[in-house]
Amino acid sequence: MRQTKICGLTTADTVKASVDGGAAFLGFNFFAKSPRYLTPEAAARLAEPVRRDGPRQPPKLVAVTVDPDDALLDQIMATLKPDLIQLHGHETPARTQQVRTRTGVGIIKVLSVTDASDIAAAAPYDDLVEHLLFDARPPKGSDLPGGMGARFDWTLLTDRRYARPHMLAGGLNPWNVKEALQLSGAPIADVSSGVERGPGLKDGPLITAFLDAVRSV
């Protein structure tokens, strides 16, 4: 069965919709330029009911970062206490290993994709991370590394296998995610802007529709 990560959550009602709908991962964004930005303290408040009242196997909490320094990592670990750190910047394999060692939790490393060479660039990270996440490369000059609704050729991932289940992101929404997963073969779908009614404004019914679509694959 395919799994889903709902990324960039900012409100209690959309966190609840994600949990109730069976999301396997909840992402909280700590990149200050993002419309989905939260402080670690705000994310911890949203996560507390999930840990207290959530299902027996609650979704994993993901801290989404972009080239984080050690001070931010320490703050996130002390407040949110996430299950996974997502690295969405230009982190090298060496830096990825440093973050893994410092935090003691699993890593999601994002690879921005335009063509097959970008898929190949994942190889040095494969043994270092819990999940590889393939996302569309943002337009030149963009201040954001993702969450913009851009997509890449999903067939670039067809028949690809990695040490652990990988994630597909980039332009996914409730109407195309089934096709995207069938073409790519990815075991996990990651969505942010595709379940929003405006930048950073998650929509509960869209989240539910997306989760239902993934379950139908």
C-alpha positions in Angstrom: 0.0 0.0 0.0 1.3 3.5 -0.9 1.8 6.0 1.8 1.4 9.8 2.0 3.2 12.7 3.4 1.3 16.0 3.9 3.8 18.7 4.0 3.7 22.3 5.3 0.9 22.0 7.8 0.2 25.1 9.9 -3.2 24.6 11.5 -4.8 22.2 14.0 -7.7 21.4 11.7 -5.6 20.4 8.8 -3.3 18.3 11.0 -6.4 16.5 12.2 -7.6 16.0 8.6 -4.3 14.5 7.8 -4.2 12.2 10.8 -7.9 11.2 10.4 -7.3 10.4 6.7 -4.3 8.1 7.4 -1.3 10.2 6.5 1.9 8.4 7.3 4.0 11.6 7.6 3.2 15.1 8.8 5.7 17.8 7.6 6.3 21.1 9.4 8.3 23.8 7.6 11.1 25.7 9.3 12.3 27.7 6.2 11.6 31.4 7.0 10.9 32.4 3.4 8.1 29.8 3.0 4.4 30.8 3.3 4.2 27.6 5.4 6.8 28.7 7.9 6.4 27.8 11.5 8.5 28.3 14.6 9.6 25.0 16.2 7.4 26.0 19.2 4.3 26.4 17.1 5.0 23.1 15.4 5.3 21.4 18.7 1.9 22.7 19.8 0.3 21.3 16.6 2.1 17.9 17.1 1.2 17.5 20.8 -2.4 16.3 20.2 -1.1 13.8 17.6 1.2 12.3 20.1 -1.4 12.4 22.9 -4.6 11.4 21.1 -3.4 10.0 17.7 -3.8 6.5 16.4 -1.8 3.6 17.9 0.7 4.0 15.1 0.8 7.8 14.8 2.2 9.5 11.7 5.9 10.3 11.7 6.7 14.0 12.4 9.0 15.6 9.8 11.0 18.8 10.3 11.4 20.4 6.9 14.6 22.5 6.7 16.8 24.1 4.1 20.5 24.1 4.7 19.9 24.3 8.5 22.7 25.3 10.9 23.4 23.4 14.0 21.6 25.9 16.2 18.3 25.5 14.3 18.7 21.7 14.4 19.2 21.8 18.2 16.2 24.0 18.7 14.0 21.7 16.5 15.1 18.6 18.4 14.5 20.3 21.8 11.0 21.5 21.0 9.3 19.4 18.2 11.4 16.3 18.8 10.7 15.1 15.2 11.0 11.5 13.9 12.8 12.7 10.8 14.7 15.8 9.5 14.1 16.7 5.9 17.0 18.4 4.1 15.7 20.4 1.2 18.8 22.5 0.4 22.3 21.9 -1.0 23.4 19.6 1.8 26.3 17.4 0.7 26.5 13.7 1.7 29.0 14.7 4.4 26.7 17.3 5.8 23.8 14.9 5.6 25.8 12.5 7.8 26.6 15.2 10.2 23.0 16.1 10.6 22.1 12.5 11.1 24.7 12.1 13.8 23.9 15.3 15.6 20.1 14.8 15.7 20.0 11.0 16.1 17.0 10.7 13.8 16.4 9.6 10.3 17.0 11.9 7.3 14.8 12.7 4.3 17.1 14.1 1.5 15.4 16.0 -1.2 16.8 15.8 -4.8 15.6 18.5 -7.3 14.9 16.9 -10.6 15.0 18.2 -14.2 16.3 15.1 -16.0 17.8 11.7 -15.5 21.2 13.1 -14.3 19.4 14.5 -11.2 18.0 11.0 -10.4 21.5 9.6 -10.6 22.7 12.2 -8.2 20.8 10.4 -5.4 23.3 7.5 -5.3 25.7 9.0 -2.7 22.8 9.6 -0.3 21.1 6.3 -0.6 22.8 4.5 2.3 22.7 7.7 4.5 19.0 8.4 4.6 15.7 7.0 5.7 14.1 8.3 2.5 15.1 9.9 -0.7 12.6 12.5 -1.9 12.5 13.5 -5.6 10.9 16.9 -6.2 10.7 19.1 -9.3 13.5 21.7 -9.6 12.1 25.2 -8.9 12.3 27.9 -11.6 15.5 29.9 -11.8 15.5 32.8 -9.3 13.0 31.3 -7.0 13.4 31.9 -3.3 11.7 28.6 -2.5 13.2 25.1 -3.0 9.8 23.4 -3.4 6.1 23.7 -2.7 5.4 25.6 -5.9 3.3 23.1 -7.8 6.0 22.3 -10.4 6.4 18.8 -11.7 8.9 16.7 -13.6 8.7 13.6 -15.8 7.5 10.9 -13.5 8.7 8.1 -15.8 12.3 9.1 -14.8 11.7 7.1 -11.6 10.1 4.0 -13.3 11.8 0.8 -12.1 14.1 2.7 -9.8 14.8 0.9 -6.5 16.6 2.3 -3.4 17.7 1.0 0.0 14.5 2.3 1.6 11.1 3.5 0.3 11.5 6.8 -1.7 9.1 9.7 -2.0 7.7 11.5 -5.0 6.8 15.2 -4.9 6.3 18.1 -7.3 2.9 19.2 -8.7 0.9 16.4 -7.2 -2.8 16.9 -6.4 -5.9 14.7 -5.8 -6.5 14.4 -9.5 -3.1 13.4 -10.8 -1.5 11.5 -7.9 -2.8 8.1 -8.9 -1.3 8.5 -12.4 1.9 9.8 -10.9 2.4 6.9 -8.6 1.5 4.4 -11.3 4.0 5.9 -13.8 6.8 6.4 -11.3 6.3 3.4 -9.1 7.1 5.5 -6.0 5.9 4.0 -2.8 5.3 7.4 -1.0 3.5 10.5 -2.3 4.5 13.9 -0.8 2.1 16.9 -1.3 2.1 20.5 -0.2 0.6 23.1 -2.6 -1.6 20.5 -4.3 -3.9 20.5 -1.2 -4.0 24.2 -0.7 -6.7 26.8 -1.6 -3.9 29.5 -1.6 -0.2 29.8 -0.8 0.3 28.2 2.6 -3.5 27.7 3.2 -4.1 23.9 3.5 -7.6 22.7 2.8 -9.1 19.8 4.8 -11.3 18.4 2.1 -8.4 18.5 -0.4 -6.2 16.7 2.0 -8.9 14.0 2.5 -9.3 13.7 -1.3 -5.6 13.3 -1.8 -5.3 10.6 0.8 -8.2 8.7 -0.7 -6.6 8.9 -4.1 -3.3 7.5 -2.9 -5.1 4.7 -1.2 -6.8 3.8 -4.4 -3.5 3.0 -6.2 
